[in-house]
């Protein structure tokens, strides 16, 4: 059995990494931006969120239909359980955060637009009370996702420095 993830899993990982990091950066700057830049940044943030939501659904399906590579023998059972737990939490957050954003926009009375090319289905009608709830969840869980991305990144650096084969499992091949 291979110790590396296949090309599709690696592509999904790195594409999502780019989109999530981009959206976290956009979230930092878009609130303080002046119009029309603010509207553009929000539009890109929303469209990237739609892509993240779509890709995490595909990634979850891929995970259920394709076996993950075995961890190197140098990884202890407890490290393996922690890694799986963090991975599952990341997957959950990668689904919930954009879903809360989607519902936040719908509950404000607007459709979710994908780069102004088309609108996603409206899942609910305008509801100011739920809008505030979805907005709070989106923001809090978004920064929670950001924190777990940093933990994931720190673990990747740790494994690269330890040269134990874990880092190379997801790194693009030559």
N, C-alpha and C positions, 0 to 999 in steps of 0.2 A: 504494500500500500504506500502511496506517495505521501510525503510529509508536507507537500505544498498544496495550496488551494488551486483549483483549475482556473483557466483564463476568465471564464464568465464571472466567477466569484470575485476574482481580483479586480476585474473591470467594475463590477457593481460597488465594491468596497471603495475604490479610489474615486469613482465618479461621485458617490455619495459623500465622501470625505471633502471633496472640492465644494460641493453644493452646501453642505452643512457649515463648513468654515466660512464660506462666502456669506451665507445667511446670518451667521453670528456677527460677522463684521458689518454687514448692512444694518443689522438691528442696532448696533452701537451708534451709527452715524445718521440713520434716516430720520429719526425724530427731530433732530436739531437742524436738519437741512431746510433751506428755503425753497418755496415753490419756484419753478416747476421741477427742480431737481428732486425735491422730496417725493413728489408723485411718481417720478421715474424710479427712484430707489424702492418705494413701496411696491410698485408694479413688478420689479425684478425680484424682490423678496418673496412676494406672493407666488410668482411663477416658479421660482426655485423651490418653494414649499410644495407646490403641486408635483414637481419632478421628484422631490424627496419622498413624498407620499406614494407616488406610483412606483418608484424604485424599491422602497422598503417592502411593499407588497410583493413585488417580483422577487426580492431577496429572500423573504420569508418562504415563498413557494419554492425557490431554489434550494433553500436550506432543508426543507422537508423532503425534497426529491433527490438530493445529492448528498452523499455522506461526506462529512468534514474529514480532513486528513488527521491522522493520529498526531498527538503531541509528541515531541521528542522525549526519549526516555529520561532525559535529565530533569524533566519537569515533575515535581512532586504531585501526588494526588490532590493535596489541598490547594496548590497553585492552579491545578487544572479545574477544580471546582470553582475557585474564585474567578478564573478567566471565563468560564461558562456563565456564571452568574452575572458578571459585568456585561458580557455579550448579550444575554437575554434582556437585561435592563436597557442597554443601548437600543436594541431592536424595538422594545416597547416604547421608549421615548421617541425614537425616530418615526414611529407611527402616530403616537398621541399628540406630539407637538404640532405637526402640520395639520392634523385633524382638528385640533382646537383652533388653529388659525383659520381653517376653512369655515368652521361653525361660527367663529367670531365675525367673519365677514358676512356670512349669510344672516346672522342674527342682527346685524346692523342694517339689513335690508338690501344688501348688494349681492350680485353673483360673484363668484371667484373667476377672474379672468386669467387666461394663460397667454401672456405677452400680447394681449389685445387681439389674438388670433381667433379665440373662441372662449366661450364661458363654460365652466363646469356646471353640472346639474346643481340646482338649488336644493339643499337638503332640509331647509327650514325657513319659515317666514320671519319677518322682523320681530325681534323680542329684546327690548332694551335691558331687561333684568338678566336674561341669559347671556346677552352680549358682554356685560361686565364680568360675569363668571368665566366665560370662555376666554376673554382677554387676560384675566388674571392667571388662569391656568396656562395659557399660551406663553406668557412672559415668564412665569416662575419655572415652568417645566422646560422652557427653552434655555434658560440659564443653567438649569440642572443638567440638561443635555450637554451644554457647553462644558460644565465641570467634569462630567464623565468622559467627554472627548479628551480633555486634558489628562485625566487619569489614564485613559487608554494610550495616549501619546507617551506619557511618562513610562508606562509599562513597556511600550515598544522600544523606547530608548534603552531601558534597563536590559531588555533581552538582546538588543543589538550589541550593547557593551559586554554582556556576558557571553556573547557568541555561542549561544546554546541552540541555535536553529529555529527558534520561534519567530524571530523577525523575518526571516527569509520565506516563511510560509505564505505571506501575503505580499511581499515585495515583488514588483513586476520583474518578469524574467527577461533575459537578453534575447 
